[in-house]
Amino acid sequence: MIVPTVRPSRYLTHAVGLAENLGCPLVVLCSGKWTGAAQVRAMAGPGAEVVAIDFTGADALILPRFDTSSVLPRVFRRGTDTAAKRNLALVLARMLGWERIVFLDDDIEVSAPDDLRRAAGLLDVFDAVGLANSGFPDNSVVCHAYRAVGGTQDSFVGGGALAVETTRNISFFPDIYNEDWFYLLEEDGLRPLAVTGRVRQARYDPFRSPDRARREELGDVLAEGVFWLLDEGRGLGDAHQSHWTDFLARRRRFILSVLDRVTASPREPAERQRMEESLRAALGRLMLIDPDLCLGYLDAWRADLKVWRDFVETREPAGSVREALRLLAAPGHRPMAVQLRLSKVVKPGRDPSSSSDRLPV
C-alpha cells in the first residue's frame, strides 16, 4: 500500500491500521515541512510493517523529464510532487517485484479491509481497480459549484484509492490535475478498469481560495475533453483541432451558466462570493487555453508514455528498497532516506528492506 503525504504523521493513523489488519506492508512517501520518515516510523505501532521514505523531489531521481511538464507555459505548471511520488512507487514496484500495489491518499478511509482484498483479486483480470467514494465528493471546483446549484455530477475513480497491476500496460502519472485519469488512459481508450468496495473522502472546502480553480482548469479541460470523446464512442484520434475548439466553447458556456446559477442562488452571501470568485478564476484561466495547447499536450503525453515504458522496462532488479533508491538517485544527489518499522524478527545478515524477505506482496 502506497501513501504519498505532506501532512503530519497523525493523518496516517488509518492507513497504518489498515495495513496492519491486512498484513500488508505500507510505503509512505513523505515531503514538506509537516512530516518526515522518522516521524512516520515513530508513530507506527509494533504490529505494523512500514517503509517511510523522505521524498526530496523528482530532481533527486533519474526519472524521465516529461514533455507534458516542459510543454506547458509557466502559468500552468503545478509545482506539486504527488505525481512524482506515485511514479517513484511504480518504478520501485517494477524493481522489487511488487506486481500489485494500492495507492491510498492520507485523507481517504477504506470502509472495510476486505474491499482492498477484493480489489487486489480483481487485478487478475483488470489493470486497475478503483474504490467508489461514498464520502465528500472529490471533484474539481467547477464541478463542486455545479453540484451546489442542483446539477447532477458524478465522480470518476481516482488515484486516491486505486489498486493497480504494475507489469501490464505500463503507464505514468503526468504532473497535472486529473493525473489519475491520464494514468488510466490508453491510445484507444481506457485501460481495463473495475470498481469495487467503498472509501470515504474527508471533507474539504473547494472554494477556500480561487487559486485552486486556477490550478485545476487545464487538467479539467484536457481530461473532460478526452473523456467526452470516449463517452461518445470515439477515441483520442478524434481529438483534433475542431474538437478542442468546440469543447473549449462548451466549457466556457458551462462555467458561465454555473456562475449565473450561483449568483441567483439564495446562498449565504459570503459563501456565494467565494464560489463566484472561484468560478471567475476558472474562467480567467480557461481564456489562456487554446486548441493548440491541448493538441500539444496530448502529443507530449503520447511521447512521454513511450519514454516512461522504455525507462521502466530497462530498470535492473533490486534486492531492497534502499538498493532501488540508490540505483535511482540522480548524479550529485544522495539516495532518499528510508526509515523502517518491521513487525517481524529480521534474520541476521539480511537487509530489513529486502523485497523478498521483508516486503512480500
SEVEXVO-807551 format. One record per residue: x, y, z of N, C-alpha, C in turn. Coordinates in steps of 0.05 Angstrom, whole numbers, plus 32768, in hexadecimal, padded with zeros to 4 digits. Layout:
N
XYZXYZXYZ
...
***
This chain:
361
80117FE98000800080008000801280198000
800C802B7FEE801D80437FEA800E805C7FF1
8019806C8004800C8085800C801F809C8008
801A80AE7FF5802980C77FF4801D80DB8007
802E80EA8016802480FB802A80368114802E
8028812A803580368142803E802B814B8059
8018813C8063800B8144807C801981378094
8014814280AD801F813680C58019811880C7
802A810980D4802980EC80D4800F80E180E0
800180F180F07FE880E880FC7FD380E280E7
7FD580EE80CF7FC280E980BA7FC680CD80AE
7FDB80BF80B67FE080A480AC7FD5808E80BE
7FC8809680D47FBE808280E77FAD806D80DA
7F9A807680C87F88806280BB7F98805080A9
7FAA805B80997FB9804A80867FCB80368095
7FD7803E80AB7FE8802C80BB7FD7801580C6
7FC0801C80D17FAE800780DC7FA47FF480C6
7F9E7FFF80AF7F947FEF80997FA97FDC808F
7FC27FE6808C7FD87FD480837FDD7FBE8098
7FDB7FC480B17FDF7FB080C67FC97F9B80C5
7FB07FA480C17F997F9280BF7F9C7F7F80A8
7FA77F8980917FA97F7A80797FC37F698078
7FD57F6F808B7FEF7F62808A7FFF7F6A8071
7FFC7F84806A80077F8E8052801B7FA48058
80337FA4804C80467FB98051803B7FD48047
80417FE98056803980048050805280148048
805180218030806780328027805C804F8027
8069806080378061807C803A8076808E802E
806E809F801B808080B1800E807B80CD8019
808E80D78029808B80F0803880998107802C
808D811F802E809A81388026808D814F8034
809A81668033808E817E803F80978181805C
808F819880678099819F8082808A81928099
8073818480938063817A80A88068815D80AF
8077814F809E807B813280A3809681298099
809D811180A080B68105809880B780E8809E
80C980DA809280CA80BD809680CE80B580B3
80DE80C480C280E380BE80DE80CA80C080EF
80BA80D580EA80A180D880F8808D80C280F2
808C80B980D9807A80A480D18083808A80DF
809C808480DF80A6806C80ED809F806D810A
80A180848117809C80868134807F8082813B
806D8089812980508087812F8045806C8128
8053805C8119804980428111804B802E8128
8036801F812C8034800C814280467FF3813D
804A7FE38152805C7FCC815080537FB7813D
80397FB78136802E7FA28124802F7FAB8107
80387FC3810180387FCE80E680537FC980D9
80527FC580BF806A7FC380AF806B7FDB809C
807B7FEF80A3807B800980958096800F808A
80968018807180AE8023806480A88040805E
80B68052806B80B1806F806780C9807B8059
80C4808A804480D98095803380D780B38033
80ED80C1803880EE80DE803580F180E58018
80DC80EE800B80DC80F47FEF80E781117FEC
80FE81137FDF810B812D7FDD8107813B7FC2
80F581307FB280EF813D7F9880F7812C7F80
80E981317F6A80EE81227F52810B81267F47
8116813E7F4C813181447F43814681337F50
814081277F67815381167F75815380F97F69
814280F47F55813F80DA7F49814680DB7F2B
814B80C47F20815180C27F04813780BC7EF4
812180C27EFF810880BE7EF0810880D07ED7
80FA80C87EC280FA80D97EAA80EE80F47EAF
80F881087EA180EE81237EA180D881257E8C
80BF81287E9480A981257E8280A3813E7E71
809D81397E578094814E7E46807A815A7E4F
8069814A7E5C804F81557E658053816B7E7A
806A816C7E86807081837E98807D819A7E8A
809181937E7980A081A97E6C809081B77E56
807C81A97E4A806D81B67E34805A81CB7E3F
805481CB7E58804181DE7E63804D81F97E69
803F820F7E62804882297E6B804A822A7E8A
805B823A7E948061823A7EB18047823E7EC2
8034824D7EB8801C82537EC8800C82397ECD
801082247EBD8001820B7EC1801081F67ED1
802881FB7ED8803881E67EE6803081E57F03
802D81CD7F0E802181C97F28803481CD7F3F
804C81C17F3D805F81C37F53805981B17F6A
8048819C7F66804381897F7B805381707F76
8054815D7F8A806581467F868055812B7F88
803A812D7F88802A81147F8B802F81027F73
802F810C7F5B803380FB7F43804F80EF7F44
806380FE7F4B807E80F37F4C808080DD7F61
807380E17F78807480CC7F8D806780B27F82
805080B57F758043809D7F6A805480907F55
806180A07F44807380947F30808A80867F3D
809580917F5280AB80837F6180A080687F6B
808980687F76807D804F7F80807B803A7F69
807380437F51807080307F3B808C80257F33
80A180357F3480BB802B7F2E80C580187F43
80C1801F7F5C80C9800D7F7280BA7FF27F6F
80A17FF37F6880927FDA7F65809F7FC97F50
80A77FD57F3A80B37FC67F2480CE7FBA7F2D
80DE7FCA7F3B80F97FC17F4380F87FAC7F59
80E47FAD7F6A80E27F9C7F8180CF7F857F7E
80C27F837F6680B07F6D7F6180957F6F7F6E
808C7F877F7480717F8B7F7F805D7F8C7F68
804F7F777F63803D7F767F4C80237F857F50
801B7F887F6A80017F957F7080067FA97F87
7FFE7FC27F8280017FD67F977FE67FE57F98
7FE27FF27FAF7FCA80027FB37FD3801E7FBA
7FCB80327FAB7FCF804E7FB27FB880577FC4
7FC080647FDA7FAC806D7FED7FB480897FF7
7FA3809D7FF47FA980B77FFF7FA580B8801D
7FB280CB802A7FB180CC80477F9780D98051
7F8680E280407F6C80EC80487F5580DA803F
7F5C80C1803A7F4980AD80327F4780978047
7F2F808D804D7F2C8077805F7F1D80608050
7F28804880527F1C803180457F0780268058
7EEF8021804D7ED88019805E7EDD7FFE806B
7EE87FEB805C7EED7FD080677F077FC5805A
7F197FBA806A7F327FAF805F7F2E7F9B8048
7F187F8B804A7F137F7880357F0E7F85801A
7F067F9E801A7F037FAC80007F1D7FAD7FF1
7F337FB17FFF7F4D7FB27FF27F567F967FE9
7F4F7F827FF97F557F667FF07F467F607FD6
7F2D7F687FD47F1E7F637FBB7F2A7F737FA4
7F317F8B7FAA7F3D7F9C7F947F577F8F7F8A
7F687F857F9C7F807F787F947F7A7F5F7F84
7F667F507F8C7F5F7F377F7D7F557F3D7F61
7F487F537F5D7F3E7F5A7F427F547F627F2F
7F6C7F677F3A7F837F6D7F287F8C7F557F18
7F817F3E7F1D7F867F277F0B7F7B7F2D7EEF
7F667F3C7EEE7F587F417ED57F5B7F5E7ECC
7F5B7F717EDF7F5C7F8D7ED87F777F997EDE
7F7E7FAF7ECF7F977FBC7ED47F967FCE7EED
7F7E7FD87EF37F7B7FEA7F0A7F5F7FE67F15
7F5D7FE97F307F437FE77F3D7F407FFE7F51
7F2C800E7F4D7F2680247F5E7F12801D7F74
7F12802C7F8A7EFE80297F9F7EEC80417F9E
7ED2803C7F9E7EBF80527F9C7EBF80637FB5
7EBC807D7FB17EBD80907FC77EA180967FD1
7E9B808F7FEA7E8180957FF67E8380AC8009
7E9A80B9800A7E9E80D0801C7E9A80EA800D
7EAA80FE80147EA8811880077EB181157FEA
7EA281207FD77EA9811C7FBA7EC481287FB4
7ED4811A7FA57EEF81237F9E7EEF812D7F81
7EE281437F7D7EDF814F7F627EEF81697F61
7EF081747F497EFD818E7F457EEB81A47F51
7EF681BC7F547EE781D27F5F7ECF81D87F4E
7ED281D87F347EBC81DE7F227EA681CA7F26
7EAD81B17F287E98819C7F2B7E8B819E7F47
7E9A81A57F5B7E8E81A97F767E7981C07F75
7E8081D57F667E6D81EB7F647E5481E27F55
7E5781D37F407E4181C97F317E2F81B77F42
7E3A81A67F527E2B81957F657E1C81A77F79
7E2A81BC7F837E1E81CD7F987E0581DB7F8E
7E0281E07F747DEB81EE7F6A7DD781DA7F5D
7DDA81C07F647DC681AD7F5C7DCD819C7F44
7DE5819F7F397DED818F7F227DF381727F2A
7DEF81607F187DF681447F1C7E13813F7F15
7E2381387F287E4081367F247E4A811B7F2F
7E55810A7F1D7E6180F17F257E7E80F57F2D
7E8980E17F3A7EA680E07F407EB280C87F33
7EC980CD7F257ED880B77F197EEB80AC7F2D
7EF280927F2B7F0680877F3D7F2180967F3A
7F3080977F4F7F4880A77F4E7F5F80997F5D
7F7680A67F5C7F8E809C7F687F8E809C7F86
7F7A80A97F927F7880A97FB07F72808E7FBC
7F67807C7FAC7F6180617FB67F61804F7F9D
7F7880467F947F7A80387F7B7F8E80217F7D
7F8580097F777F977FF27F757FA07FEE7F59
7FBA7FEA7F547FC47FE77F397FD67FCF7F36
7FD47FC37F1F7FE77FAD7F177FFE7FBA7F09
80167FB57F12802D7FC57F0A803D7FBA7EF2
80367FA27EE880467F967ED380397F987EB8
801F7F9D7EB680117F9E7E9D800B7FBC7E95
800D7FC27E7C80057FDC7E7280107FF37E83
802A7FF47E85803880067E97803080237E90
802880327EA58020804E7EA1802D805F7EB6
802880797EB58034808C7EC8802080A27ECF
802780B17EE4801680C87EED802380E27EE4
801880F07ED18023810B7ECA801D811F7EE0
802D81347EE1802A81487EF68015815D7EEE
7FFC81557EF07FE581667EE97FCD815D7EF9
7FBA816F7EFD7FA281677F0B7F9481527EFA
7F87813F7F077F7C81277EFA7F9181147EEF
7FA981147EFC7FBF81037EF37FB680E57EF4
7FA480DE7F077F9B80C27F087F8B80BA7EF0
7F7B80CD7EE57F6D80C77ECC7F8080C07EB6
7F9680CF7EB47FA980CA7E9F7FB880AF7EA4
7FBC80A87EBD7FC8808E7EC37FB780787EB8
7F9D807B7EB97F8B80667EB17F8580667E93
7F9180797E847F8C807C7E687FA0806E7E57
7F9580637E417FA680577E2B7F9F80667E11
7FAF805F7DFD7FAA806C7DE37F8E80677DD8
7F8380507DDD7F6980497DD27F53804A7DE7
7F5880557DFE7F4380587E127F4E80527E2E
7F3C80497E407F4380437E5B7F5080287E5E
7F6380267E707F6E800C7E777F587FFB7E84
7F5A7FE17E847F467FD07E917F437FD87EAF
7F2B7FE17EB77F277FEE7ED07F0E7FE37EDE
7F0F7FDF7EF87EF87FD67F077EF57FE77F20
7EDD7FE67F2C7ED87FF57F457ECC7FE17F59
7ED67FE27F727ECB7FD17F867ECF7FDF7FA1
7EBF7FD87FB57EC37FE27FD07EBC7FFF7FD3
7EC380097FEB7EBC80257FF27ED380328002
7ED7804B7FFD7EE9805C800D7EDA80768014
7EE5808480287EDA809E802F7EEF80B3802D
7EEA80C7801C7EFB80DE801A7EF580F28030
7F0980FC803E7F05811080527EFB812A8046
7EEB813880557EE08152804B7EF581678049
7EF3817880357F05818F80327EF481A58025
7EFF81BD80257EF181D4801A7EFC81DA7FFE
7EED81D37FE97EF781D87FCE7EF981F57FC6
7EEB82067FD57EEA82237FCE7EFB82347FE1
7F0D82287FEF7F1D823780037F2E824C7FF5
7F3982457FDE7F4A82587FCF7F4482557FB1
7F42826B7FA27F3F82697F857F57825C7F78
7F6E825C7F857F85824F7F797F8182327F73
7F7082257F837F6B82087F7E7F5E82057F62
7F4A82167F5C7F3D82147F427F51821A7F2B
7F63822D7F2F7F7782337F1B7F89821B7F16
7F91820E7F2B7FA481F77F287F9681E07F1B
7F7C81DD7F1E7F6E81C67F137F6581C97EF6
7F6281E17EEC7F5381E57ED47F5F81D77EBC
7F7981D87EB77F8481CB7EA07F8081AD7EA2
7F8681A17EB87F8281847EBB7F65817C7EB8
7F53818D7EC27F3781877EBF7F2F81897EA1
7F38819D7E937F3281A07E767F3C81877E67
7F5581807E6B7F61816A7E5C7F53814F7E62
7F4F814A7E7C7F4381307E837F25812F7E7A
7F1781447E807EFA81447E787EF881437E59
7F0A81527E4B7F0881527E2E7F0E81367E22
7F2181287E2D7F27810D7E247F1180F97E2B
7F0880FA7E447EF480E77E4D7ED880EC7E40
7ED381057E377EBB810A7E287EBC80FA7E0D
7ED380FA7E017ED680EA7DE87ED180CC7DEE
7EDD80C27E047EDA80A67E0A7EBC809F7E10
7EAE80B17E1E7E9280AC7E247E8180AB7E0B
7E8B80B87DF57E7C80B77DDC7E8580A17DCA
7E96808F7DD47E9F80797DC57EB5807F7DB1
7EC280967DB57ED8809E7DA47EF3809A7DB3
7F0980A07DA77F23809C7DB37F3480B47DB2
7F4D80B27DBC7F5F80C87DBD7F6680D27DA1
7F6480C17D8D7F6980CA7D727F5680DF7D68
7F3F80E17D767F2B80F57D6F7F2F810F7D7E
7F4381117D8F7F4981297D9E7F59813D7D8D
7F4D81467D777F5A81587D647F5381757D6B
7F5D81877D5A7F5A81A37D607F3D81AB7D63
7F2C81A27D517F1081AA7D527F0281A07D6B
7F0A81887D757EFF817E7D8E7F0581917DA5
7F1E81997DA77F2681AB7DBD7F1981C67DBA
7F1681D07DA27F0981E97D9E7EEC81E87DA9
7EDE81D27DA17EC281CF7DAA7EC181CB7DC8
7ED481BA7DD37ED281B47DEF7ED981CC7E01
7EEC81DC7DF97EF381F47E087EDB82077E09
7ECD820A7DF37EB5821B7DF37EA0820F7E05
7E9C81F57E047E8881E87E167E9081EC7E33
7EAA81EA7E397EB481ED7E547EAE82097E5F
7EB3821D7E4E7EAE82397E567E90823D7E5C
7E7F82337E4A7E6282357E4E7E5982287E68
7E6582107E6E7E5E82017E867E6582117E9F
7E7E821B7EA07E86822A7EB87E7582437EBB
7E7082517EA57E5F82697EA77E4382627EB1
7E38824C7EA87E1D82447EB27E1D823E7ECF
7E3282307ED97E35822A7EF57E3882447F05
7E4882577EFB7E4B82707F087E31827F7F0B
7E21827F7EF67E07828D7EF67DF582807F0C
7DF582657F0D7DE482587F217DEE825D7F3D
7E08825E7F417E1382657F5C7E0B82817F64
7E0D82947F517E0782B07F577DE982B37F5F
7DD882A37F537DBB82A47F587DB282937F6F
7DC482847F7B7DBD82717F907DB9827F7FAA
7DA982747FBC7DA482807FD67DB982787FEB
7DD182757FE37DE6826D7FF67DEF82848007
7DFC827D801D7E078292802F7E1A82A3801F
7E1982BE80217E2882D080107E4682CA800F
7E5382C580267E7082C080267E7782A78017
7E668292801A7E6B8279800B7E67827D7FEE
7E52828B7FE77E4C82907FCA7E6382A07FBE
7E6E82B37FCC7E8582C37FC27E9D82B17FBD
7EA3829F7FCF7EBA828D7FCB7EB6827B7FB3
7E9E82717FAF7E9882617F987E9B82717F7E
7E9182897F7E7E93829A7F667EB082A07F60
7EC082A67F747EDC82AC7F707EEB82947F64
7EE4827C7F6D7EF182647F637EE9825F7F46
7ED082637F407EC7825E7F247ED382737F11
7ED6828C7F1A7EE282A07F097F00829A7F05
7F0D828E7F1A7F2982877F187F2C82717F03
7F19825D7F037F1A82487EEF7F1682537ED3
7F0382667ED07EFF82737EB67F1882827EAD
7F2582907EBF7F3D829E7EB77F52828C7EAD
7F5682757EBA7F6A82627EB17F6282557E97
7F4882507E947F3D82447E7C7F4482557E63
7F4382707E677F4982827E517F65827F7E46
7F7782737E567F93826F7E4E7F9782557E40
7F8382447E3E7F85822A7E327F7A822B7E16
7F8982227E027F8082217DE77F8382057DDC
7F7881FF7DC47F7981E47DB97F9681DB7DB5
7FA881EC7DAD7FC481E47DA97FD181DA7DC2
7FCB81E77DD97FD681DD7DF27FCB81C17DF9
7FB281BC7DF47FA681A27DF97FB2818D7DE7
7FB581937DCD7FC181817DBA7FDE817B7DC2
7FED81907DC98009818D7DD1800C817C7DEA
7FFA817F7DFC7FFC816F7E157FF781517E0F
7FE3814B7DFF7FDE812F7DF97FF581227DE9
800281327DD7801981287DC9803081227DDD
803381357DF0804881317E05804281197E16
802881147E1D802080FD7E2D802780E37E1E
802280E27E04802880CA7DF5804680C57DF5
805680DA7DF1807380D67DF2807D80CE7E0D
807280DA7E22807A80D37E3D807380B67E44
805C80AD7E3B805480927E418068807E7E36
807280827E1E808680717E1280A180737E22
80A9808B7E2880C2808F7E3880C080827E53
80A980847E6080A580787E7A80A6805A7E79
8099804F7E66809980317E6380B580277E5E
80C480347E4D80DF802C7E4780F0802E7E61
80EC80447E7080FB80477E8980F580317E9D
80DC802C7EA280D480197EB680DD7FFD7EAE
80DA7FF67E9580E17FDB7E8C80FF7FD57E8C
810F7FE97E8D812C7FE57E8D81397FE87EA9
81287FEB7EBE81337FED7ED9813D7FD17EE2
81547FD07EED815E7FB77EF881517FB17F12
814D7F977F1881407F907F3281517F997F4A
81447F9E7F6081527FA57F7981497F937F8F
815B7F8E7FA281557F7C7FB881497F897FD0
81487FA37FD0813C7FB17FE781347FCD7FDE
81247FDA7FEF811B7FF67FE9813480087FE9
814680047FFC815E80157FFD816E80127FE3
81717FFA7FDA81817FF57FC1817380037FAA
815980007FA8814A800C7F92814D802A7F92
814B80367FA9814E80537FAB816A805C7FA4
817E804B7FAB819980527FA3819C80517F85
8191803D7F788192803B7F5B818380527F4D
816F805D7F5A815E80717F4E8168808E7F55
817C80907F66818680AB7F6E819380B97F56
818C80D27F52819980E27F3D81B580E97F44
81C780EC7F3081E280F47F3681E3810D7F47
81F4810D7F5B81F681247F6D81E281247F83
81D081117F8481BC81107F9981BF80F67FAA
81BA80F97FC481BB80E17FD581A180D17FD1
81A380B77FD4818A80A77FD4817780B07FE9
815D80AF7FE4814980B87FF7814A80A68010
814780B38027814A80A58041813180938046
8136807C8053812280698059812180648077
8109806380828105805B809E80F28043809E
80F9802F80AF80EA801680AF80DE801180CA
80C5800680CA80B97FFB80E280B07FDF80DA
80BD7FCB80E480B87FB080DC80A87FA180F1
80977F8F80E880867F8180FB80907F658102
80A67F5D80F480B07F4280F980CE7F4480FF
80D97F2F810A80F57F2E810F81047F2B80F5
81197F3C80F281297F3B80D9813F7F2780DD
81437F1680C981587F0280CA81747F1080C9
81877F0680DA81A17F1380DA81AE7F1380BE
81BA7F2980B881C87F2B809E81B77F338087
819D7F36808B818B7F3E807581847F5B8077
81827F69806081797F858060815B7F858066
81527F93807B81367F92808281237F9F806E
812E7FAC805A811C7FB78045811C7FA5802C
81257F8D802F81267F7A8018810A7F74800F
81057F757FF580EB7F707FEA80E37F537FED
80F67F417FED80EF7F257FEE80EA7F1C800B
80F77F29801E80F57F20803A80E27F31804B
80E27F4C804580D37F5E805680BA7F69804A
80B97F6A802F80A27F78802380947F66800F
80887F50801980797F3F800680607F4E7FFD
80577F487FE5803E7F557FDB80297F3F7FDA
***
